[in-house]
């Protein structure tokens, strides 16, 4: 099973993505920020990382 790490500061976005991806059979890990995401990745590598990157205004 492929694993996906979702890094997003909005809990509702993470929940929506988790629901859709787990329903499709993927293993999902969540992080609320980049520091937490990096720490999770160091302990358990994943096949894909989904994150939001803010655009400068």
N, CA, C and O atoms as a Maestro MAE file, in Angstrom:
{
 s_m_m2io_version
 :::
 2.0.0
}

f_m_ct {
 s_m_title
 :::
 protein
 m_atom[228] {
  # First column is atom index #
  i_m_mmod_type
  r_m_x_coord
  r_m_y_coord
  r_m_z_coord
  i_m_residue_number
  s_m_chain_name
  s_m_pdb_residue_name
  s_m_pdb_atom_name
  i_m_atomic_number
  :::
  1 25 0.847 -1.180 0.000 1 A "UNK " " N  " 7
  2 3 0.000 0.000 0.000 1 A "UNK " " CA " 6
  3 2 0.890 1.240 0.000 1 A "UNK " " C  " 6
  4 15 1.830 1.341 0.787 1 A "UNK " " O  " 8
  5 25 0.589 2.157 -0.871 2 A "UNK " " N  " 7
  6 3 1.322 3.419 -0.931 2 A "UNK " " CA " 6
  7 2 0.930 4.301 0.250 2 A "UNK " " C  " 6
  8 15 -0.221 4.298 0.689 2 A "UNK " " O  " 8
  9 25 1.898 5.051 0.754 3 A "UNK " " N  " 7
  10 3 1.633 5.954 1.869 3 A "UNK " " CA " 6
  11 2 1.805 7.398 1.410 3 A "UNK " " C  " 6
  12 15 2.673 7.717 0.597 3 A "UNK " " O  " 8
  13 25 0.949 8.261 1.958 4 A "UNK " " N  " 7
  14 3 0.939 9.674 1.582 4 A "UNK " " CA " 6
  15 2 0.996 10.522 2.838 4 A "UNK " " C  " 6
  16 15 0.265 10.275 3.798 4 A "UNK " " O  " 8
  17 25 1.863 11.520 2.830 5 A "UNK " " N  " 7
  18 3 1.966 12.484 3.914 5 A "UNK " " CA " 6
  19 2 1.309 13.781 3.459 5 A "UNK " " C  " 6
  20 15 1.692 14.357 2.441 5 A "UNK " " O  " 8
  21 25 0.317 14.237 4.223 6 A "UNK " " N  " 7
  22 3 -0.373 15.492 3.932 6 A "UNK " " CA " 6
  23 2 0.139 16.544 4.913 6 A "UNK " " C  " 6
  24 15 0.068 16.353 6.127 6 A "UNK " " O  " 8
  25 25 0.656 17.656 4.384 7 A "UNK " " N  " 7
  26 3 1.121 18.757 5.228 7 A "UNK " " CA " 6
  27 2 0.300 19.989 4.864 7 A "UNK " " C  " 6
  28 15 0.425 20.539 3.770 7 A "UNK " " O  " 8
  29 25 -0.540 20.409 5.804 8 A "UNK " " N  " 7
  30 3 -1.391 21.577 5.578 8 A "UNK " " CA " 6
  31 2 -1.808 22.129 6.928 8 A "UNK " " C  " 6
  32 15 -2.108 21.364 7.844 8 A "UNK " " O  " 8
  33 25 -1.830 23.441 7.060 9 A "UNK " " N  " 7
  34 3 -2.194 24.047 8.337 9 A "UNK " " CA " 6
  35 2 -3.698 24.070 8.582 9 A "UNK " " C  " 6
  36 15 -4.137 24.340 9.700 9 A "UNK " " O  " 8
  37 25 -4.483 23.792 7.559 10 A "UNK " " N  " 7
  38 3 -5.940 23.783 7.729 10 A "UNK " " CA " 6
  39 2 -6.431 22.352 7.977 10 A "UNK " " C  " 6
  40 15 -6.312 21.475 7.121 10 A "UNK " " O  " 8
  41 25 -6.982 22.150 9.168 11 A "UNK " " N  " 7
  42 3 -7.439 20.815 9.554 11 A "UNK " " CA " 6
  43 2 -8.519 20.279 8.613 11 A "UNK " " C  " 6
  44 15 -8.550 19.085 8.312 11 A "UNK " " O  " 8
  45 25 -9.399 21.163 8.153 12 A "UNK " " N  " 7
  46 3 -10.483 20.708 7.273 12 A "UNK " " CA " 6
  47 2 -9.940 20.185 5.940 12 A "UNK " " C  " 6
  48 15 -10.480 19.228 5.386 12 A "UNK " " O  " 8
  49 25 -8.894 20.796 5.432 13 A "UNK " " N  " 7
  50 3 -8.276 20.332 4.187 13 A "UNK " " CA " 6
  51 2 -7.647 18.966 4.403 13 A "UNK " " C  " 6
  52 15 -7.815 18.060 3.586 13 A "UNK " " O  " 8
  53 25 -6.919 18.820 5.509 14 A "UNK " " N  " 7
  54 3 -6.302 17.521 5.814 14 A "UNK " " CA " 6
  55 2 -7.355 16.442 5.974 14 A "UNK " " C  " 6
  56 15 -7.171 15.326 5.487 14 A "UNK " " O  " 8
  57 25 -8.454 16.752 6.645 15 A "UNK " " N  " 7
  58 3 -9.514 15.761 6.860 15 A "UNK " " CA " 6
  59 2 -10.146 15.334 5.543 15 A "UNK " " C  " 6
  60 15 -10.394 14.147 5.331 15 A "UNK " " O  " 8
  61 25 -10.405 16.280 4.666 16 A "UNK " " N  " 7
  62 3 -10.997 15.965 3.363 16 A "UNK " " CA " 6
  63 2 -10.067 15.085 2.536 16 A "UNK " " C  " 6
  64 15 -10.495 14.083 1.962 16 A "UNK " " O  " 8
  65 25 -8.794 15.466 2.478 17 A "UNK " " N  " 7
  66 3 -7.831 14.668 1.726 17 A "UNK " " CA " 6
  67 2 -7.668 13.276 2.334 17 A "UNK " " C  " 6
  68 15 -7.608 12.281 1.612 17 A "UNK " " O  " 8
  69 25 -7.598 13.212 3.667 18 A "UNK " " N  " 7
  70 3 -7.461 11.914 4.330 18 A "UNK " " CA " 6
  71 2 -8.637 11.005 3.982 18 A "UNK " " C  " 6
  72 15 -8.441 9.838 3.646 18 A "UNK " " O  " 8
  73 25 -9.838 11.528 4.060 19 A "UNK " " N  " 7
  74 3 -11.028 10.737 3.759 19 A "UNK " " CA " 6
  75 2 -10.978 10.195 2.329 19 A "UNK " " C  " 6
  76 15 -11.200 9.007 2.098 19 A "UNK " " O  " 8
  77 25 -10.683 11.078 1.378 20 A "UNK " " N  " 7
  78 3 -10.650 10.664 -0.029 20 A "UNK " " CA " 6
  79 2 -9.551 9.644 -0.291 20 A "UNK " " C  " 6
  80 15 -9.769 8.652 -0.987 20 A "UNK " " O  " 8
  81 25 -8.378 9.886 0.263 21 A "UNK " " N  " 7
  82 3 -7.246 8.993 -0.002 21 A "UNK " " CA " 6
  83 2 -7.384 7.649 0.703 21 A "UNK " " C  " 6
  84 15 -7.068 6.611 0.123 21 A "UNK " " O  " 8
  85 25 -7.852 7.659 1.946 22 A "UNK " " N  " 7
  86 3 -8.051 6.383 2.645 22 A "UNK " " CA " 6
  87 2 -9.164 5.581 1.985 22 A "UNK " " C  " 6
  88 15 -9.089 4.354 1.935 22 A "UNK " " O  " 8
  89 25 -10.187 6.247 1.482 23 A "UNK " " N  " 7
  90 3 -11.266 5.557 0.772 23 A "UNK " " CA " 6
  91 2 -10.747 4.882 -0.493 23 A "UNK " " C  " 6
  92 15 -11.297 3.877 -0.942 23 A "UNK " " O  " 8
  93 25 -9.680 5.447 -1.063 24 A "UNK " " N  " 7
  94 3 -9.079 4.878 -2.267 24 A "UNK " " CA " 6
  95 2 -8.023 3.821 -1.939 24 A "UNK " " C  " 6
  96 15 -7.418 3.242 -2.841 24 A "UNK " " O  " 8
  97 25 -7.806 3.572 -0.641 25 A "UNK " " N  " 7
  98 3 -6.899 2.507 -0.244 25 A "UNK " " CA " 6
  99 2 -5.488 2.925 0.125 25 A "UNK " " C  " 6
  100 15 -4.620 2.069 0.295 25 A "UNK " " O  " 8
  101 25 -5.238 4.216 0.253 26 A "UNK " " N  " 7
  102 3 -3.907 4.689 0.613 26 A "UNK " " CA " 6
  103 2 -3.753 4.808 2.121 26 A "UNK " " C  " 6
  104 15 -4.729 5.025 2.840 26 A "UNK " " O  " 8
  105 25 -2.526 4.665 2.592 27 A "UNK " " N  " 7
  106 3 -2.203 4.958 3.981 27 A "UNK " " CA " 6
  107 2 -1.870 6.438 4.069 27 A "UNK " " C  " 6
  108 15 -1.137 6.959 3.228 27 A "UNK " " O  " 8
  109 25 -2.398 7.119 5.072 28 A "UNK " " N  " 7
  110 3 -2.242 8.574 5.161 28 A "UNK " " CA " 6
  111 2 -1.689 8.971 6.520 28 A "UNK " " C  " 6
  112 15 -2.113 8.460 7.556 28 A "UNK " " O  " 8
  113 25 -0.729 9.898 6.493 29 A "UNK " " N  " 7
  114 3 -0.200 10.534 7.694 29 A "UNK " " CA " 6
  115 2 -0.397 12.027 7.514 29 A "UNK " " C  " 6
  116 15 -0.285 12.543 6.402 29 A "UNK " " O  " 8
  117 25 -0.693 12.728 8.614 30 A "UNK " " N  " 7
  118 3 -0.956 14.168 8.548 30 A "UNK " " CA " 6
  119 2 0.012 14.957 9.404 30 A "UNK " " C  " 6
  120 15 0.468 14.493 10.449 30 A "UNK " " O  " 8
  121 25 0.317 16.162 8.942 31 A "UNK " " N  " 7
  122 3 1.097 17.107 9.727 31 A "UNK " " CA " 6
  123 2 0.477 18.490 9.564 31 A "UNK " " C  " 6
  124 15 0.021 18.853 8.480 31 A "UNK " " O  " 8
  125 25 0.466 19.257 10.650 32 A "UNK " " N  " 7
  126 3 -0.149 20.579 10.637 32 A "UNK " " CA " 6
  127 2 0.801 21.674 10.163 32 A "UNK " " C  " 6
  128 15 0.368 22.793 9.887 32 A "UNK " " O  " 8
  129 25 2.100 21.361 10.068 33 A "UNK " " N  " 7
  130 3 3.057 22.364 9.596 33 A "UNK " " CA " 6
  131 2 4.295 21.662 9.033 33 A "UNK " " C  " 6
  132 15 4.442 20.445 9.154 33 A "UNK " " O  " 8
  133 25 5.165 22.432 8.429 34 A "UNK " " N  " 7
  134 3 6.346 21.878 7.783 34 A "UNK " " CA " 6
  135 2 7.310 21.201 8.743 34 A "UNK " " C  " 6
  136 15 7.880 20.159 8.423 34 A "UNK " " O  " 8
  137 25 7.493 21.789 9.919 35 A "UNK " " N  " 7
  138 3 8.404 21.191 10.896 35 A "UNK " " CA " 6
  139 2 7.908 19.811 11.329 35 A "UNK " " C  " 6
  140 15 8.681 18.855 11.392 35 A "UNK " " O  " 8
  141 25 6.632 19.722 11.620 36 A "UNK " " N  " 7
  142 3 6.041 18.444 12.013 36 A "UNK " " CA " 6
  143 2 6.111 17.448 10.853 36 A "UNK " " C  " 6
  144 15 6.403 16.271 11.062 36 A "UNK " " O  " 8
  145 25 5.846 17.912 9.645 37 A "UNK " " N  " 7
  146 3 5.899 17.052 8.472 37 A "UNK " " CA " 6
  147 2 7.289 16.487 8.239 37 A "UNK " " C  " 6
  148 15 7.441 15.305 7.934 37 A "UNK " " O  " 8
  149 25 8.300 17.329 8.382 38 A "UNK " " N  " 7
  150 3 9.681 16.877 8.203 38 A "UNK " " CA " 6
  151 2 10.054 15.840 9.253 38 A "UNK " " C  " 6
  152 15 10.710 14.845 8.944 38 A "UNK " " O  " 8
  153 25 9.644 16.068 10.473 39 A "UNK " " N  " 7
  154 3 9.929 15.107 11.552 39 A "UNK " " CA " 6
  155 2 9.250 13.770 11.272 39 A "UNK " " C  " 6
  156 15 9.864 12.719 11.451 39 A "UNK " " O  " 8
  157 25 7.994 13.796 10.838 40 A "UNK " " N  " 7
  158 3 7.288 12.557 10.501 40 A "UNK " " CA " 6
  159 2 7.980 11.837 9.348 40 A "UNK " " C  " 6
  160 15 8.120 10.615 9.376 40 A "UNK " " O  " 8
  161 25 8.413 12.582 8.342 41 A "UNK " " N  " 7
  162 3 9.077 11.979 7.190 41 A "UNK " " CA " 6
  163 2 10.402 11.331 7.586 41 A "UNK " " C  " 6
  164 15 10.765 10.277 7.064 41 A "UNK " " O  " 8
  165 25 11.116 11.964 8.503 42 A "UNK " " N  " 7
  166 3 12.401 11.401 8.958 42 A "UNK " " CA " 6
  167 2 12.213 10.048 9.643 42 A "UNK " " C  " 6
  168 15 13.076 9.176 9.545 42 A "UNK " " O  " 8
  169 25 11.096 9.874 10.329 43 A "UNK " " N  " 7
  170 3 10.841 8.619 11.043 43 A "UNK " " CA " 6
  171 2 10.190 7.570 10.158 43 A "UNK " " C  " 6
  172 15 10.325 6.374 10.415 43 A "UNK " " O  " 8
  173 25 9.491 7.999 9.128 44 A "UNK " " N  " 7
  174 3 8.808 7.055 8.242 44 A "UNK " " CA " 6
  175 2 8.656 7.693 6.869 44 A "UNK " " C  " 6
  176 15 7.797 8.550 6.663 44 A "UNK " " O  " 8
  177 25 9.492 7.271 5.937 45 A "UNK " " N  " 7
  178 3 9.404 7.850 4.604 45 A "UNK " " CA " 6
  179 2 8.071 7.482 3.960 45 A "UNK " " C  " 6
  180 15 7.451 6.477 4.307 45 A "UNK " " O  " 8
  181 25 7.649 8.311 3.024 46 A "UNK " " N  " 7
  182 3 6.376 8.092 2.351 46 A "UNK " " CA " 6
  183 2 6.592 8.065 0.842 46 A "UNK " " C  " 6
  184 15 7.654 8.444 0.350 46 A "UNK " " O  " 8
  185 25 5.583 7.617 0.122 47 A "UNK " " N  " 7
  186 3 5.662 7.563 -1.332 47 A "UNK " " CA " 6
  187 2 5.327 8.904 -1.979 47 A "UNK " " C  " 6
  188 15 5.788 9.202 -3.081 47 A "UNK " " O  " 8
  189 25 4.524 9.709 -1.290 48 A "UNK " " N  " 7
  190 3 4.081 10.987 -1.853 48 A "UNK " " CA " 6
  191 2 3.823 11.968 -0.719 48 A "UNK " " C  " 6
  192 15 3.318 11.590 0.338 48 A "UNK " " O  " 8
  193 25 4.173 13.231 -0.946 49 A "UNK " " N  " 7
  194 3 3.875 14.302 0.010 49 A "UNK " " CA " 6
  195 2 2.978 15.317 -0.694 49 A "UNK " " C  " 6
  196 15 3.284 15.784 -1.792 49 A "UNK " " O  " 8
  197 25 1.869 15.646 -0.041 50 A "UNK " " N  " 7
  198 3 0.966 16.689 -0.541 50 A "UNK " " CA " 6
  199 2 1.044 17.848 0.441 50 A "UNK " " C  " 6
  200 15 0.822 17.666 1.638 50 A "UNK " " O  " 8
  201 25 1.358 19.037 -0.059 51 A "UNK " " N  " 7
  202 3 1.470 20.197 0.811 51 A "UNK " " CA " 6
  203 2 0.997 21.446 0.076 51 A "UNK " " C  " 6
  204 15 0.979 21.494 -1.153 51 A "UNK " " O  " 8
  205 25 0.620 22.441 0.845 52 A "UNK " " N  " 7
  206 3 0.297 23.732 0.236 52 A "UNK " " CA " 6
  207 2 1.484 24.647 0.436 52 A "UNK " " C  " 6
  208 15 2.094 24.674 1.504 52 A "UNK " " O  " 8
  209 25 1.797 25.383 -0.585 53 A "UNK " " N  " 7
  210 3 2.890 26.348 -0.512 53 A "UNK " " CA " 6
  211 2 2.291 27.703 -0.856 53 A "UNK " " C  " 6
  212 15 1.840 27.918 -1.981 53 A "UNK " " O  " 8
  213 25 2.287 28.623 0.116 54 A "UNK " " N  " 7
  214 3 1.663 29.923 -0.142 54 A "UNK " " CA " 6
  215 2 2.436 30.704 -1.211 54 A "UNK " " C  " 6
  216 15 3.665 30.674 -1.262 54 A "UNK " " O  " 8
  217 25 1.700 31.381 -2.036 55 A "UNK " " N  " 7
  218 3 2.301 32.232 -3.065 55 A "UNK " " CA " 6
  219 2 2.576 33.614 -2.470 55 A "UNK " " C  " 6
  220 15 1.739 34.157 -1.749 55 A "UNK " " O  " 8
  221 25 3.718 34.170 -2.764 56 A "UNK " " N  " 7
  222 3 3.986 35.521 -2.262 56 A "UNK " " CA " 6
  223 2 3.059 36.521 -2.932 56 A "UNK " " C  " 6
  224 15 2.730 36.399 -4.112 56 A "UNK " " O  " 8
  225 25 2.645 37.512 -2.151 57 A "UNK " " N  " 7
  226 3 1.718 38.505 -2.724 57 A "UNK " " CA " 6
  227 2 2.455 39.705 -3.262 57 A "UNK " " C  " 6
  228 15 1.831 40.632 -3.778 57 A "UNK " " O  " 8
  :::
 }
 m_bond[227] {
  # First column is bond index #
  i_m_from
  i_m_to
  i_m_order
  :::
  1 1 2 1
  2 2 3 1
  3 3 4 2
  4 3 5 1
  5 5 6 1
  6 6 7 1
  7 7 8 2
  8 7 9 1
  9 9 10 1
  10 10 11 1
  11 11 12 2
  12 11 13 1
  13 13 14 1
  14 14 15 1
  15 15 16 2
  16 15 17 1
  17 17 18 1
  18 18 19 1
  19 19 20 2
  20 19 21 1
  21 21 22 1
  22 22 23 1
  23 23 24 2
  24 23 25 1
  25 25 26 1
  26 26 27 1
  27 27 28 2
  28 27 29 1
  29 29 30 1
  30 30 31 1
  31 31 32 2
  32 31 33 1
  33 33 34 1
  34 34 35 1
  35 35 36 2
  36 35 37 1
  37 37 38 1
  38 38 39 1
  39 39 40 2
  40 39 41 1
  41 41 42 1
  42 42 43 1
  43 43 44 2
  44 43 45 1
  45 45 46 1
  46 46 47 1
  47 47 48 2
  48 47 49 1
  49 49 50 1
  50 50 51 1
  51 51 52 2
  52 51 53 1
  53 53 54 1
  54 54 55 1
  55 55 56 2
  56 55 57 1
  57 57 58 1
  58 58 59 1
  59 59 60 2
  60 59 61 1
  61 61 62 1
  62 62 63 1
  63 63 64 2
  64 63 65 1
  65 65 66 1
  66 66 67 1
  67 67 68 2
  68 67 69 1
  69 69 70 1
  70 70 71 1
  71 71 72 2
  72 71 73 1
  73 73 74 1
  74 74 75 1
  75 75 76 2
  76 75 77 1
  77 77 78 1
  78 78 79 1
  79 79 80 2
  80 79 81 1
  81 81 82 1
  82 82 83 1
  83 83 84 2
  84 83 85 1
  85 85 86 1
  86 86 87 1
  87 87 88 2
  88 87 89 1
  89 89 90 1
  90 90 91 1
  91 91 92 2
  92 91 93 1
  93 93 94 1
  94 94 95 1
  95 95 96 2
  96 95 97 1
  97 97 98 1
  98 98 99 1
  99 99 100 2
  100 99 101 1
  101 101 102 1
  102 102 103 1
  103 103 104 2
  104 103 105 1
  105 105 106 1
  106 106 107 1
  107 107 108 2
  108 107 109 1
  109 109 110 1
  110 110 111 1
  111 111 112 2
  112 111 113 1
  113 113 114 1
  114 114 115 1
  115 115 116 2
  116 115 117 1
  117 117 118 1
  118 118 119 1
  119 119 120 2
  120 119 121 1
  121 121 122 1
  122 122 123 1
  123 123 124 2
  124 123 125 1
  125 125 126 1
  126 126 127 1
  127 127 128 2
  128 127 129 1
  129 129 130 1
  130 130 131 1
  131 131 132 2
  132 131 133 1
  133 133 134 1
  134 134 135 1
  135 135 136 2
  136 135 137 1
  137 137 138 1
  138 138 139 1
  139 139 140 2
  140 139 141 1
  141 141 142 1
  142 142 143 1
  143 143 144 2
  144 143 145 1
  145 145 146 1
  146 146 147 1
  147 147 148 2
  148 147 149 1
  149 149 150 1
  150 150 151 1
  151 151 152 2
  152 151 153 1
  153 153 154 1
  154 154 155 1
  155 155 156 2
  156 155 157 1
  157 157 158 1
  158 158 159 1
  159 159 160 2
  160 159 161 1
  161 161 162 1
  162 162 163 1
  163 163 164 2
  164 163 165 1
  165 165 166 1
  166 166 167 1
  167 167 168 2
  168 167 169 1
  169 169 170 1
  170 170 171 1
  171 171 172 2
  172 171 173 1
  173 173 174 1
  174 174 175 1
  175 175 176 2
  176 175 177 1
  177 177 178 1
  178 178 179 1
  179 179 180 2
  180 179 181 1
  181 181 182 1
  182 182 183 1
  183 183 184 2
  184 183 185 1
  185 185 186 1
  186 186 187 1
  187 187 188 2
  188 187 189 1
  189 189 190 1
  190 190 191 1
  191 191 192 2
  192 191 193 1
  193 193 194 1
  194 194 195 1
  195 195 196 2
  196 195 197 1
  197 197 198 1
  198 198 199 1
  199 199 200 2
  200 199 201 1
  201 201 202 1
  202 202 203 1
  203 203 204 2
  204 203 205 1
  205 205 206 1
  206 206 207 1
  207 207 208 2
  208 207 209 1
  209 209 210 1
  210 210 211 1
  211 211 212 2
  212 211 213 1
  213 213 214 1
  214 214 215 1
  215 215 216 2
  216 215 217 1
  217 217 218 1
  218 218 219 1
  219 219 220 2
  220 219 221 1
  221 221 222 1
  222 222 223 1
  223 223 224 2
  224 223 225 1
  225 225 226 1
  226 226 227 1
  227 227 228 2
  :::
 }
}
